[in-house]
Amino acid sequence: MEPVIKNRVQLTGNLGKDPAVREFEGGKRMARFSVATNERFTYGDGQTKEDTQWHNVAAWGRVAEQAIEQLRKGSRITLEGRLVHSVYEKDGQKRYSTDVVLNSFQLVEAPAEVAEVAEAA
């Protein structure tokens, strides 16, 4: 039996903006936002470089409602979802985009917040 291969992505990063809300007929809502992830590399000569990647995220239904209520620009989150690739045309040019369709997320305390809580205790 062949193993089941799933389309699944997990990211931890910071929101670039507050979620943007879009409402559709029947009251269905969608929340869109971007998440930045950072990775550090050290080259052989000792130089360090930080690489920031931006990921577009779309949430629907109950998860969208939670995102609208809980997330703000700068929020640090861990998220899980699936990748969806789209092709569209703009100004006669074919464009490509990749979004993460959100299944779930969890707020993560930033290191500074953790340190403040530890100092207060």
Secondary structure as GFF3:
##gff-version 3
##sequence-region A 1 121
A	DSSP	beta_strand	9	15	.	.	.	ID=ss1
A	DSSP	beta_strand	20	23	.	.	.	ID=ss2
A	DSSP	three_ten_helix	25	27	.	.	.	ID=ss3
A	DSSP	beta_strand	29	42	.	.	.	ID=ss4
A	DSSP	beta_strand	48	60	.	.	.	ID=ss5
A	DSSP	alpha_helix	61	70	.	.	.	ID=ss6
A	DSSP	beta_strand	76	90	.	.	.	ID=ss7
A	DSSP	beta_strand	93	107	.	.	.	ID=ss8
A	DSSP	alpha_helix	111	120	.	.	.	ID=ss9
###
